[in-house]
Amino acid sequence: MSLKEDLREKMSEEELKMLRRSFEIIGDIAIVEIPEELVSKKEIIVQAILQRHRHLKTILRKVGEVNGIYRVARYEIVYGGKTETIAREHGCRFIVDPTRVYYSSKLATERARIAGLVKEGERVLVMFAGVGPYAIVIAKLAKPSEVIGIELNSAAVEYFRKNVKLNKAENVRIYEGDVNEIVPRLEGEFDRILMPAPYSAENFVHLLRGKVRKGGFVHYYTFESENFEELLARKVEGIFLKNGIIAKAVFMRRCGSFAPYVNRYVVDLQYVGEL
Ligand SMILES: C[S@@+](CC[C@H](N)C(=O)[O-])C[C@H]1O[C@@H](n2cnc3c(N)ncnc32)[C@H](O)[C@@H]1O
């Protein structure tokens, strides 16, 4: 049953229309969107959530969209107090504080999909690694020789280090800093590079040159309007070509929504060569 249905007797039809059907749960923290018009109903909404999710220790109300290069939203605490929690994904645990770092439980299925593609012995690079969910899920569910994760936000790096220890992910190496500076300094080629970029992934494609082995794979994440979905694979191949890289889109899927009619997509590309 949805939050709207739980609130049906306590709020008018008009008010219910303003409420989102679902909300995100990360460990024992719930993140809910309550529009300004419904602020007076905050307590009723909080109680309805707690009724159904008794394990929750904190409820955060999103008061500003995910933004900035660290991709962290602004929140108001509407229940509880602590903002650090442990999220669980595919047998892995991630310590996170959503008020300081990016983490989305909604990408768990996508992470497992990627881990399922990684073959034994692969060398994998995760750009924009956050608190380490892609790197650690790959290290634990597959058998890569090494996974390198790069992250700029020092708070996220702090959690990434804790999460590597917590999950005993021995073959994960963390680099703190900007991908623009770190990727060119990495030696050798990778079998697979993930680009869960915070925005404009196309600005980082040039970094891939000389870093992916022929036949290797790149997972390119981007936001696109639903209307242009069918053109996306060709568009991304074009972006690679502009950067002197011949890569063939071999798979594409929607892996989340961003705004009305705008979704997050992943395009898997196989590296053919460079111009
Ligand atoms: C959309 S989040 C993805 C995080 C992680 N991959 C995940 O799925 O939870 C993008 C991350 O990229 C980081 N970031 C932004 N610009 C960066 C840069 N130039 N170099 C390295 N990391 C960067 C942000 O701090 C943020 O943690």
The ligand as a MOL file (V3000), in Angstrom:
LIG
                    3D

  0  0  0     0  0            999 V3000
M  V30 BEGIN CTAB
M  V30 COUNTS 27 29 0 0 0
M  V30 BEGIN ATOM
M  V30 1 C 25.9070 10.6620 -8.9190 0
M  V30 2 S 27.1440 10.4770 -7.6730 0 CHG=1
M  V30 3 C 27.5050 8.7420 -7.8670 0
M  V30 4 C 28.1820 8.1310 -6.6610 0
M  V30 5 C 28.2820 6.6040 -6.6820 0
M  V30 6 N 28.8400 6.1100 -7.9230 0
M  V30 7 C 26.9610 5.9690 -6.3830 0
M  V30 8 O 26.3590 5.3900 -7.2760 0
M  V30 9 O 26.5080 6.0560 -5.2300 0 CHG=-1
M  V30 10 C 28.5390 11.2820 -8.4070 0
M  V30 11 C 29.7550 11.3670 -7.5060 0
M  V30 12 O 30.8220 11.9580 -8.2540 0
M  V30 13 C 31.5810 12.7640 -7.3830 0
M  V30 14 N 32.3320 13.7120 -8.2590 0
M  V30 15 C 31.8790 14.8470 -8.8440 0
M  V30 16 N 32.8100 15.3920 -9.6300 0
M  V30 17 C 33.9050 14.5920 -9.5570 0
M  V30 18 C 35.1980 14.6250 -10.1510 0
M  V30 19 N 35.5400 15.6120 -10.9980 0
M  V30 20 N 36.0760 13.6330 -9.8550 0
M  V30 21 C 35.7250 12.6340 -9.0040 0
M  V30 22 N 34.5140 12.5370 -8.4030 0
M  V30 23 C 33.6130 13.5110 -8.6780 0
M  V30 24 C 30.5640 13.3950 -6.4500 0
M  V30 25 O 31.1440 13.8400 -5.2580 0
M  V30 26 C 29.5860 12.2240 -6.2510 0
M  V30 27 O 29.9230 11.4590 -5.1200 0
M  V30 END ATOM
M  V30 BEGIN BOND
M  V30 1 1 1 2
M  V30 2 1 2 3
M  V30 3 1 2 10
M  V30 4 1 3 4
M  V30 5 1 4 5
M  V30 6 1 5 6
M  V30 7 1 5 7
M  V30 8 2 7 8
M  V30 9 1 7 9
M  V30 10 1 10 11
M  V30 11 1 11 12
M  V30 12 1 11 26
M  V30 13 1 12 13
M  V30 14 1 13 14
M  V30 15 1 13 24
M  V30 16 1 14 15
M  V30 17 1 14 23
M  V30 18 2 15 16
M  V30 19 1 16 17
M  V30 20 1 17 18
M  V30 21 2 17 23
M  V30 22 1 18 19
M  V30 23 2 18 20
M  V30 24 1 20 21
M  V30 25 2 21 22
M  V30 26 1 22 23
M  V30 27 1 24 25
M  V30 28 1 24 26
M  V30 29 1 26 27
M  V30 END BOND
M  V30 END CTAB
M  END
